[in-house]
Amino acid sequence: MPVDVTVITVVRNALEKGRRRMLLQNLDSVQKQIGVVVEPLLIDGASCDGTLTLLRSYAQDVGNVRIYSGKDDGI
């Protein structure tokens, strides 16, 4: 099925900063969009606190999620 929109979420060490719930709310909100085919694109800045594991687990459950992870140079 063709994608109508890609929603990019950028994250790094969300669990360490106590933002697990906020991240999951974001991901769930993207999935609940009606009337469009949404492709979630998750960009992880080389998290070292379990965030990437959470994202991969979420992607496996949902199925249409792309994840990229690696060290970046910041903004």
Residue, then its C-alpha position, 0 to 999 in steps of 0.5 A: m500500500p502506498v504511503d501518504v505521509t511519513v512521520i519522523t520522530v527523533v529520540r535519544n535516551a528517552l528512557e533515561k530522561g523519564r520520557r517512556r510514556m511520552l514516546l509511547q504516546n507519540l508512537d500510538s498517536v501516529q498509528k491511530q491516524i485515520g484516512v491516511v497511510v502513515e509510515p513512522l520513521l524513528i531516528d534514534g541518536a545512538s541511545c544507550d539506555g534501552t530506548l532502541t530496544l523499546l523502539r525495535s519491540y514497538a516496530q515488531d509489534v506494529g510492522n510498518v515502522r522504519i528505524y535508523s540508529g546511529k551517532d549523530d552530530g546534533i542539530 
